[in-house]
Amino acid sequence: MTSKAELTLVAAIERRLAELSSRYPSSIMLAVDDEGRDYLDAALMGRHGEVLLTDNGGGDLTEIHWQTVLHHIGYVAVIVWLSDPRDLELVRQACREVEHQHQPCI
């Protein structure tokens, strides 16, 4: 059974995600560490629109949040919100580059 407090929290998260989706038509969820964040920041230097990083519930991703979660599990689940859909390819390219660098040499 779900409590009233839980229902209120879920409704607030759903409203926040809906509002972000209306402002940022493209988004992608990523698991990011410090190295990945550097790649992402570098890739988005040439962006066309606005970019916002949030936690996976659409909440603020503060430096304290980042460091605390990273320390405990080694990565942070983020949503990258993009106002210009063309910027999604910049994010995907950065992800491919990181993955390629971490492939084992055979």
A tleap script that builds the chain and sets N, CA, C and O, in Angstrom:
source leaprc.protein.ff14SB
mol = sequence {
  NMET THR SER LYS ALA GLU LEU THR LEU VAL
  ALA ALA ILE GLU ARG ARG LEU ALA GLU LEU
  SER SER ARG TYR PRO SER SER ILE MET LEU
  ALA VAL ASP ASP GLU GLY ARG ASP TYR LEU
  ASP ALA ALA LEU MET GLY ARG HIE GLY GLU
  VAL LEU LEU THR ASP ASN GLY GLY GLY ASP
  LEU THR GLU ILE HIE TRP GLN THR VAL LEU
  HIE HIE ILE GLY TYR VAL ALA VAL ILE VAL
  TRP LEU SER ASP PRO ARG ASP LEU GLU LEU
  VAL ARG GLN ALA CYS ARG GLU VAL GLU HIE
  GLN HIE GLN PRO CYS CILE
}
set mol.1.N position { 0.840 -1.176 0.000 }
set mol.1.CA position { 0.000 0.000 0.000 }
set mol.1.C position { 0.891 1.247 0.000 }
set mol.1.O position { 1.841 1.346 0.777 }
set mol.2.N position { 0.577 2.165 -0.857 }
set mol.2.CA position { 1.355 3.390 -0.992 }
set mol.2.C position { 0.771 4.470 -0.075 }
set mol.2.O position { -0.439 4.695 -0.041 }
set mol.3.N position { 1.659 5.124 0.660 }
set mol.3.CA position { 1.208 6.174 1.575 }
set mol.3.C position { 0.909 7.464 0.813 }
set mol.3.O position { 1.308 7.637 -0.338 }
set mol.4.N position { 0.207 8.345 1.478 }
set mol.4.CA position { -0.112 9.646 0.884 }
set mol.4.C position { 1.167 10.432 0.585 }
set mol.4.O position { 1.254 11.107 -0.440 }
set mol.5.N position { 2.164 10.346 1.482 }
set mol.5.CA position { 3.436 11.044 1.276 }
set mol.5.C position { 4.150 10.522 0.035 }
set mol.5.O position { 4.717 11.299 -0.733 }
set mol.6.N position { 4.121 9.200 -0.162 }
set mol.6.CA position { 4.754 8.619 -1.351 }
set mol.6.C position { 4.042 9.054 -2.624 }
set mol.6.O position { 4.684 9.382 -3.622 }
set mol.7.N position { 2.727 9.057 -2.586 }
set mol.7.CA position { 1.950 9.500 -3.755 }
set mol.7.C position { 2.244 10.959 -4.088 }
set mol.7.O position { 2.356 11.320 -5.260 }
set mol.8.N position { 2.368 11.791 -3.067 }
set mol.8.CA position { 2.686 13.204 -3.266 }
set mol.8.C position { 4.064 13.359 -3.888 }
set mol.8.O position { 4.252 14.169 -4.796 }
set mol.9.N position { 5.027 12.587 -3.402 }
set mol.9.CA position { 6.382 12.629 -3.943 }
set mol.9.C position { 6.410 12.183 -5.397 }
set mol.9.O position { 7.044 12.831 -6.230 }
set mol.10.N position { 5.739 11.097 -5.709 }
set mol.10.CA position { 5.685 10.599 -7.092 }
set mol.10.C position { 5.046 11.635 -8.000 }
set mol.10.O position { 5.532 11.873 -9.106 }
set mol.11.N position { 3.970 12.250 -7.552 }
set mol.11.CA position { 3.298 13.276 -8.361 }
set mol.11.C position { 4.227 14.459 -8.618 }
set mol.11.O position { 4.243 15.002 -9.723 }
set mol.12.N position { 4.996 14.863 -7.616 }
set mol.12.CA position { 5.931 15.986 -7.788 }
set mol.12.C position { 7.018 15.626 -8.798 }
set mol.12.O position { 7.382 16.450 -9.636 }
set mol.13.N position { 7.535 14.409 -8.724 }
set mol.13.CA position { 8.564 13.970 -9.684 }
set mol.13.C position { 7.984 13.928 -11.091 }
set mol.13.O position { 8.625 14.375 -12.042 }
set mol.14.N position { 6.779 13.397 -11.227 }
set mol.14.CA position { 6.145 13.326 -12.547 }
set mol.14.C position { 5.902 14.714 -13.129 }
set mol.14.O position { 6.088 14.927 -14.327 }
set mol.15.N position { 5.486 15.661 -12.287 }
set mol.15.CA position { 5.279 17.048 -12.765 }
set mol.15.C position { 6.613 17.656 -13.218 }
set mol.15.O position { 6.685 18.304 -14.262 }
set mol.16.N position { 7.651 17.441 -12.432 }
set mol.16.CA position { 8.973 17.990 -12.757 }
set mol.16.C position { 9.479 17.405 -14.075 }
set mol.16.O position { 9.979 18.143 -14.924 }
set mol.17.N position { 9.354 16.088 -14.256 }
set mol.17.CA position { 9.809 15.461 -15.498 }
set mol.17.C position { 8.987 15.938 -16.698 }
set mol.17.O position { 9.533 16.144 -17.782 }
set mol.18.N position { 7.693 16.110 -16.509 }
set mol.18.CA position { 6.842 16.606 -17.603 }
set mol.18.C position { 7.229 18.028 -17.985 }
set mol.18.O position { 7.278 18.362 -19.169 }
set mol.19.N position { 7.502 18.865 -16.992 }
set mol.19.CA position { 7.893 20.249 -17.270 }
set mol.19.C position { 9.230 20.286 -18.001 }
set mol.19.O position { 9.394 21.044 -18.958 }
set mol.20.N position { 10.184 19.473 -17.558 }
set mol.20.CA position { 11.487 19.425 -18.236 }
set mol.20.C position { 11.339 18.913 -19.666 }
set mol.20.O position { 11.973 19.433 -20.584 }
set mol.21.N position { 10.506 17.900 -19.852 }
set mol.21.CA position { 10.282 17.357 -21.203 }
set mol.21.C position { 9.677 18.390 -22.139 }
set mol.21.O position { 9.956 18.380 -23.338 }
set mol.22.N position { 8.857 19.274 -21.607 }
set mol.22.CA position { 8.257 20.298 -22.461 }
set mol.22.C position { 9.277 21.371 -22.847 }
set mol.22.O position { 9.179 21.954 -23.927 }
set mol.23.N position { 10.250 21.637 -21.982 }
set mol.23.CA position { 11.273 22.646 -22.265 }
set mol.23.C position { 12.450 22.095 -23.050 }
set mol.23.O position { 13.099 22.824 -23.800 }
set mol.24.N position { 12.724 20.812 -22.877 }
set mol.24.CA position { 13.869 20.165 -23.513 }
set mol.24.C position { 13.355 18.938 -24.275 }
set mol.24.O position { 13.135 17.888 -23.672 }
set mol.25.N position { 13.163 19.061 -25.592 }
set mol.25.CA position { 12.541 17.978 -26.363 }
set mol.25.C position { 13.384 16.707 -26.479 }
set mol.25.O position { 12.848 15.652 -26.817 }
set mol.26.N position { 14.681 16.782 -26.209 }
set mol.26.CA position { 15.533 15.601 -26.280 }
set mol.26.C position { 16.181 15.364 -24.924 }
set mol.26.O position { 16.530 16.304 -24.210 }
set mol.27.N position { 16.332 14.098 -24.589 }
set mol.27.CA position { 17.019 13.758 -23.349 }
set mol.27.C position { 17.612 12.365 -23.479 }
set mol.27.O position { 17.194 11.561 -24.312 }
set mol.28.N position { 18.596 12.104 -22.633 }
set mol.28.CA position { 19.219 10.790 -22.592 }
set mol.28.C position { 19.684 10.554 -21.163 }
set mol.28.O position { 20.224 11.451 -20.516 }
set mol.29.N position { 19.468 9.339 -20.681 }
set mol.29.CA position { 19.906 8.992 -19.340 }
set mol.29.C position { 21.254 8.285 -19.448 }
set mol.29.O position { 21.436 7.383 -20.266 }
set mol.30.N position { 22.191 8.711 -18.608 }
set mol.30.CA position { 23.539 8.158 -18.630 }
set mol.30.C position { 24.015 7.845 -17.222 }
set mol.30.O position { 23.572 8.458 -16.250 }
set mol.31.N position { 24.919 6.887 -17.127 }
set mol.31.CA position { 25.678 6.640 -15.901 }
set mol.31.C position { 27.047 7.264 -16.140 }
set mol.31.O position { 27.768 6.848 -17.047 }
set mol.32.N position { 27.411 8.261 -15.333 }
set mol.32.CA position { 28.586 9.080 -15.610 }
set mol.32.C position { 29.494 9.141 -14.381 }
set mol.32.O position { 29.029 9.307 -13.253 }
set mol.33.N position { 30.803 9.002 -14.626 }
set mol.33.CA position { 31.783 9.264 -13.571 }
set mol.33.C position { 32.481 10.582 -13.924 }
set mol.33.O position { 32.065 11.272 -14.855 }
set mol.34.N position { 33.536 10.930 -13.187 }
set mol.34.CA position { 34.212 12.211 -13.456 }
set mol.34.C position { 34.785 12.267 -14.868 }
set mol.34.O position { 34.683 13.297 -15.535 }
set mol.35.N position { 35.387 11.173 -15.330 }
set mol.35.CA position { 35.948 11.148 -16.677 }
set mol.35.C position { 34.849 11.330 -17.728 }
set mol.35.O position { 35.006 12.094 -18.681 }
set mol.36.N position { 33.744 10.621 -17.539 }
set mol.36.CA position { 32.624 10.749 -18.465 }
set mol.36.C position { 32.041 12.148 -18.470 }
set mol.36.O position { 31.632 12.661 -19.512 }
set mol.37.N position { 32.007 12.756 -17.300 }
set mol.37.CA position { 31.496 14.137 -17.217 }
set mol.37.C position { 32.411 15.082 -17.987 }
set mol.37.O position { 31.932 15.997 -18.656 }
set mol.38.N position { 33.726 14.869 -17.898 }
set mol.38.CA position { 34.663 15.699 -18.664 }
set mol.38.C position { 34.431 15.540 -20.160 }
set mol.38.O position { 34.416 16.529 -20.892 }
set mol.39.N position { 34.248 14.292 -20.625 }
set mol.39.CA position { 33.964 14.055 -22.045 }
set mol.39.C position { 32.662 14.730 -22.452 }
set mol.39.O position { 32.579 15.355 -23.509 }
set mol.40.N position { 31.657 14.601 -21.613 }
set mol.40.CA position { 30.365 15.196 -21.913 }
set mol.40.C position { 30.466 16.714 -21.995 }
set mol.40.O position { 29.951 17.323 -22.933 }
set mol.41.N position { 31.125 17.321 -21.021 }
set mol.41.CA position { 31.299 18.775 -21.031 }
set mol.41.C position { 32.048 19.227 -22.277 }
set mol.41.O position { 31.670 20.217 -22.903 }
set mol.42.N position { 33.117 18.503 -22.646 }
set mol.42.CA position { 33.897 18.871 -23.832 }
set mol.42.C position { 33.056 18.728 -25.101 }
set mol.42.O position { 33.099 19.591 -25.977 }
set mol.43.N position { 32.297 17.645 -25.196 }
set mol.43.CA position { 31.473 17.410 -26.385 }
set mol.43.C position { 30.409 18.490 -26.551 }
set mol.43.O position { 30.062 18.861 -27.672 }
set mol.44.N position { 29.900 18.985 -25.442 }
set mol.44.CA position { 28.817 19.962 -25.504 }
set mol.44.C position { 29.297 21.400 -25.655 }
set mol.44.O position { 28.487 22.327 -25.675 }
set mol.45.N position { 30.609 21.590 -25.761 }
set mol.45.CA position { 31.137 22.941 -26.004 }
set mol.45.C position { 30.600 23.489 -27.329 }
set mol.45.O position { 30.384 24.694 -27.458 }
set mol.46.N position { 30.388 22.624 -28.298 }
set mol.46.CA position { 29.897 23.056 -29.608 }
set mol.46.C position { 28.392 22.903 -29.764 }
set mol.46.O position { 27.895 22.777 -30.883 }
set mol.47.N position { 27.676 22.913 -28.674 }
set mol.47.CA position { 26.231 22.667 -28.717 }
set mol.47.C position { 25.477 23.793 -29.424 }
set mol.47.O position { 25.972 24.910 -29.579 }
set mol.48.N position { 24.271 23.452 -29.839 }
set mol.48.CA position { 23.392 24.394 -30.530 }
set mol.48.C position { 22.376 25.032 -29.593 }
set mol.48.O position { 21.901 26.138 -29.847 }
set mol.49.N position { 22.044 24.339 -28.514 }
set mol.49.CA position { 20.993 24.824 -27.618 }
set mol.49.C position { 21.409 24.754 -26.168 }
set mol.49.O position { 22.593 24.661 -25.843 }
set mol.50.N position { 20.413 24.802 -25.301 }
set mol.50.CA position { 20.639 24.734 -23.863 }
set mol.50.C position { 20.765 23.285 -23.418 }
set mol.50.O position { 20.170 22.384 -24.009 }
set mol.51.N position { 21.551 23.077 -22.366 }
set mol.51.CA position { 21.743 21.748 -21.791 }
set mol.51.C position { 21.541 21.849 -20.291 }
set mol.51.O position { 21.998 22.798 -19.654 }
set mol.52.N position { 20.855 20.865 -19.733 }
set mol.52.CA position { 20.658 20.791 -18.293 }
set mol.52.C position { 20.904 19.362 -17.850 }
set mol.52.O position { 20.377 18.427 -18.452 }
set mol.53.N position { 21.696 19.183 -16.806 }
set mol.53.CA position { 21.900 17.869 -16.204 }
set mol.53.C position { 21.084 17.808 -14.917 }
set mol.53.O position { 21.132 18.723 -14.095 }
set mol.54.N position { 20.335 16.719 -14.752 }
set mol.54.CA position { 19.576 16.515 -13.520 }
set mol.54.C position { 19.835 15.103 -13.017 }
set mol.54.O position { 20.430 14.278 -13.710 }
set mol.55.N position { 19.374 14.840 -11.794 }
set mol.55.CA position { 19.396 13.459 -11.343 }
set mol.55.C position { 18.300 12.711 -12.091 }
set mol.55.O position { 17.570 13.310 -12.881 }
set mol.56.N position { 18.176 11.410 -11.853 }
set mol.56.CA position { 17.234 10.632 -12.656 }
set mol.56.C position { 15.766 10.892 -12.324 }
set mol.56.O position { 14.882 10.307 -12.950 }
set mol.57.N position { 15.500 11.745 -11.363 }
set mol.57.CA position { 14.134 12.173 -11.083 }
set mol.57.C position { 13.862 13.591 -11.532 }
set mol.57.O position { 12.806 14.156 -11.247 }
set mol.58.N position { 14.834 14.168 -12.243 }
set mol.58.CA position { 14.688 15.537 -12.718 }
set mol.58.C position { 15.074 16.584 -11.696 }
set mol.58.O position { 14.850 17.776 -11.910 }
set mol.59.N position { 15.657 16.149 -10.576 }
set mol.59.CA position { 16.046 17.089 -9.523 }
set mol.59.C position { 17.408 17.707 -9.771 }
set mol.59.O position { 18.159 17.274 -10.645 }
set mol.60.N position { 17.707 18.722 -8.989 }
set mol.60.CA position { 18.986 19.419 -9.108 }
set mol.60.C position { 20.146 18.450 -8.908 }
set mol.60.O position { 20.110 17.583 -8.034 }
set mol.61.N position { 21.157 18.611 -9.721 }
set mol.61.CA position { 22.372 17.801 -9.616 }
set mol.61.C position { 23.474 18.724 -9.114 }
set mol.61.O position { 24.263 19.255 -9.895 }
set mol.62.N position { 23.513 18.902 -7.812 }
set mol.62.CA position { 24.493 19.791 -7.206 }
set mol.62.C position { 25.841 19.085 -7.100 }
set mol.62.O position { 25.931 17.867 -7.251 }
set mol.63.N position { 26.874 19.859 -6.840 }
set mol.63.CA position { 28.207 19.273 -6.673 }
set mol.63.C position { 28.231 18.317 -5.473 }
set mol.63.O position { 28.882 17.274 -5.525 }
set mol.64.N position { 27.528 18.671 -4.402 }
set mol.64.CA position { 27.466 17.778 -3.235 }
set mol.64.C position { 26.782 16.466 -3.607 }
set mol.64.O position { 27.251 15.391 -3.234 }
set mol.65.N position { 25.684 16.553 -4.336 }
set mol.65.CA position { 24.977 15.360 -4.815 }
set mol.65.C position { 25.944 14.511 -5.654 }
set mol.65.O position { 26.091 13.310 -5.429 }
set mol.66.N position { 26.597 15.161 -6.621 }
set mol.66.CA position { 27.523 14.472 -7.526 }
set mol.66.C position { 28.597 13.719 -6.724 }
set mol.66.O position { 28.770 12.513 -6.898 }
set mol.67.N position { 29.303 14.420 -5.865 }
set mol.67.CA position { 30.417 13.827 -5.129 }
set mol.67.C position { 29.959 12.721 -4.176 }
set mol.67.O position { 30.634 11.699 -4.051 }
set mol.68.N position { 28.843 12.910 -3.518 }
set mol.68.CA position { 28.351 11.910 -2.566 }
set mol.68.C position { 27.982 10.613 -3.269 }
set mol.68.O position { 28.400 9.534 -2.849 }
set mol.69.N position { 27.204 10.712 -4.331 }
set mol.69.CA position { 26.785 9.509 -5.059 }
set mol.69.C position { 27.994 8.850 -5.727 }
set mol.69.O position { 28.138 7.629 -5.676 }
set mol.70.N position { 28.853 9.639 -6.346 }
set mol.70.CA position { 30.042 9.099 -7.000 }
set mol.70.C position { 30.919 8.343 -6.002 }
set mol.70.O position { 31.440 7.274 -6.319 }
set mol.71.N position { 31.079 8.885 -4.823 }
set mol.71.CA position { 31.892 8.245 -3.785 }
set mol.71.C position { 31.310 6.888 -3.365 }
set mol.71.O position { 32.051 5.943 -3.096 }
set mol.72.N position { 29.990 6.806 -3.315 }
set mol.72.CA position { 29.353 5.583 -2.829 }
set mol.72.C position { 29.219 4.492 -3.884 }
set mol.72.O position { 29.394 3.315 -3.569 }
set mol.73.N position { 28.914 4.854 -5.127 }
set mol.73.CA position { 28.686 3.804 -6.125 }
set mol.73.C position { 29.566 3.904 -7.365 }
set mol.73.O position { 29.515 3.020 -8.221 }
set mol.74.N position { 30.365 4.950 -7.483 }
set mol.74.CA position { 31.319 5.030 -8.586 }
set mol.74.C position { 30.816 5.715 -9.848 }
set mol.74.O position { 31.594 5.963 -10.769 }
set mol.75.N position { 29.543 6.019 -9.900 }
set mol.75.CA position { 28.975 6.745 -11.039 }
set mol.75.C position { 27.709 7.446 -10.569 }
set mol.75.O position { 27.176 7.156 -9.498 }
set mol.76.N position { 27.241 8.378 -11.397 }
set mol.76.CA position { 26.012 9.104 -11.089 }
set mol.76.C position { 25.046 8.907 -12.254 }
set mol.76.O position { 25.412 9.102 -13.413 }
set mol.77.N position { 23.819 8.524 -11.942 }
set mol.77.CA position { 22.782 8.425 -12.975 }
set mol.77.C position { 22.260 9.833 -13.235 }
set mol.77.O position { 21.741 10.492 -12.334 }
set mol.78.N position { 22.405 10.284 -14.474 }
set mol.78.CA position { 21.976 11.630 -14.827 }
set mol.78.C position { 21.059 11.585 -16.048 }
set mol.78.O position { 21.122 10.670 -16.869 }
set mol.79.N position { 20.217 12.593 -16.135 }
set mol.79.CA position { 19.486 12.833 -17.376 }
set mol.79.C position { 20.087 14.086 -17.986 }
set mol.79.O position { 20.183 15.126 -17.333 }
set mol.80.N position { 20.490 13.977 -19.238 }
set mol.80.CA position { 20.991 15.120 -19.991 }
set mol.80.C position { 19.815 15.624 -20.819 }
set mol.80.O position { 19.345 14.939 -21.727 }
set mol.81.N position { 19.344 16.824 -20.499 }
set mol.81.CA position { 18.212 17.446 -21.178 }
set mol.81.C position { 18.762 18.419 -22.218 }
set mol.81.O position { 19.652 19.216 -21.922 }
set mol.82.N position { 18.226 18.348 -23.440 }
set mol.82.CA position { 18.743 19.141 -24.560 }
set mol.82.C position { 17.611 19.896 -25.241 }
set mol.82.O position { 16.610 19.301 -25.640 }
set mol.83.N position { 17.775 21.202 -25.372 }
set mol.83.CA position { 16.728 21.999 -26.029 }
set mol.83.C position { 16.783 21.861 -27.551 }
set mol.83.O position { 15.780 22.081 -28.231 }
set mol.84.N position { 17.950 21.497 -28.086 }
set mol.84.CA position { 18.105 21.320 -29.531 }
set mol.84.C position { 18.421 19.848 -29.797 }
set mol.84.O position { 19.466 19.356 -29.372 }
set mol.85.N position { 17.530 19.144 -30.495 }
set mol.85.CA position { 17.738 17.718 -30.738 }
set mol.85.C position { 19.061 17.375 -31.447 }
set mol.85.O position { 19.538 16.246 -31.334 }
set mol.86.N position { 19.646 18.312 -32.159 }
set mol.86.CA position { 20.931 18.047 -32.823 }
set mol.86.C position { 22.035 17.760 -31.811 }
set mol.86.O position { 23.005 17.073 -32.130 }
set mol.87.N position { 21.896 18.274 -30.608 }
set mol.87.CA position { 22.925 18.080 -29.592 }
set mol.87.C position { 22.962 16.657 -29.054 }
set mol.87.O position { 23.948 16.253 -28.437 }
set mol.88.N position { 21.905 15.898 -29.280 }
set mol.88.CA position { 21.886 14.508 -28.840 }
set mol.88.C position { 23.008 13.716 -29.510 }
set mol.88.O position { 23.598 12.835 -28.885 }
set mol.89.N position { 23.304 14.017 -30.757 }
set mol.89.CA position { 24.395 13.317 -31.445 }
set mol.89.C position { 25.746 13.646 -30.819 }
set mol.89.O position { 26.622 12.782 -30.779 }
set mol.90.N position { 25.938 14.862 -30.332 }
set mol.90.CA position { 27.185 15.202 -29.644 }
set mol.90.C position { 27.366 14.332 -28.399 }
set mol.90.O position { 28.469 13.864 -28.117 }
set mol.91.N position { 26.276 14.121 -27.658 }
set mol.91.CA position { 26.323 13.288 -26.458 }
set mol.91.C position { 26.617 11.839 -26.838 }
set mol.91.O position { 27.462 11.189 -26.222 }
set mol.92.N position { 25.928 11.346 -27.836 }
set mol.92.CA position { 26.146 9.950 -28.254 }
set mol.92.C position { 27.570 9.730 -28.751 }
set mol.92.O position { 28.163 8.685 -28.485 }
set mol.93.N position { 28.123 10.700 -29.467 }
set mol.93.CA position { 29.494 10.590 -29.945 }
set mol.93.C position { 30.472 10.543 -28.766 }
set mol.93.O position { 31.414 9.751 -28.779 }
set mol.94.N position { 30.261 11.370 -27.768 }
set mol.94.CA position { 31.119 11.352 -26.575 }
set mol.94.C position { 31.040 9.991 -25.896 }
set mol.94.O position { 32.057 9.472 -25.435 }
set mol.95.N position { 29.855 9.410 -25.828 }
set mol.95.CA position { 29.691 8.087 -25.217 }
set mol.95.C position { 30.450 7.026 -26.013 }
set mol.95.O position { 31.109 6.164 -25.431 }
set mol.96.N position { 30.357 7.090 -27.335 }
set mol.96.CA position { 31.088 6.124 -28.166 }
set mol.96.C position { 32.592 6.251 -27.965 }
set mol.96.O position { 33.299 5.245 -27.902 }
set mol.97.N position { 33.080 7.475 -27.863 }
set mol.97.CA position { 34.517 7.683 -27.660 }
set mol.97.C position { 34.983 7.103 -26.328 }
set mol.97.O position { 36.032 6.464 -26.262 }
set mol.98.N position { 34.220 7.321 -25.283 }
set mol.98.CA position { 34.581 6.775 -23.969 }
set mol.98.C position { 34.557 5.247 -24.013 }
set mol.98.O position { 35.476 4.596 -23.516 }
set mol.99.N position { 33.515 4.679 -24.604 }
set mol.99.CA position { 33.425 3.223 -24.697 }
set mol.99.C position { 34.580 2.652 -25.499 }
set mol.99.O position { 35.146 1.624 -25.126 }
set mol.100.N position { 34.936 3.308 -26.597 }
set mol.100.CA position { 36.025 2.824 -27.439 }
set mol.100.C position { 37.352 2.839 -26.687 }
set mol.100.O position { 38.148 1.911 -26.831 }
set mol.101.N position { 37.599 3.852 -25.905 }
set mol.101.CA position { 38.844 3.955 -25.154 }
set mol.101.C position { 38.961 2.885 -24.079 }
set mol.101.O position { 40.067 2.538 -23.666 }
set mol.102.N position { 37.842 2.367 -23.630 }
set mol.102.CA position { 37.870 1.404 -22.534 }
set mol.102.C position { 37.670 -0.031 -23.011 }
set mol.102.O position { 37.428 -0.928 -22.202 }
set mol.103.N position { 37.770 -0.253 -24.332 }
set mol.103.CA position { 37.697 -1.597 -24.866 }
set mol.103.C position { 39.024 -2.306 -24.590 }
set mol.103.O position { 40.087 -1.707 -24.752 }
set mol.104.N position { 38.975 -3.556 -24.180 }
set mol.104.CA position { 40.226 -4.286 -23.948 }
set mol.104.C position { 40.976 -4.509 -25.260 }
set mol.104.O position { 40.371 -4.773 -26.299 }
set mol.105.N position { 42.269 -4.401 -25.194 }
set mol.105.CA position { 43.101 -4.661 -26.366 }
set mol.105.C position { 43.263 -6.172 -26.513 }
set mol.105.O position { 43.551 -6.875 -25.544 }
set mol.106.N position { 43.079 -6.651 -27.712 }
set mol.106.CA position { 43.206 -8.105 -27.964 }
set mol.106.C position { 44.443 -8.366 -28.792 }
set mol.106.O position { 44.737 -9.516 -29.116 }
savepdb mol mol.pdb
quit
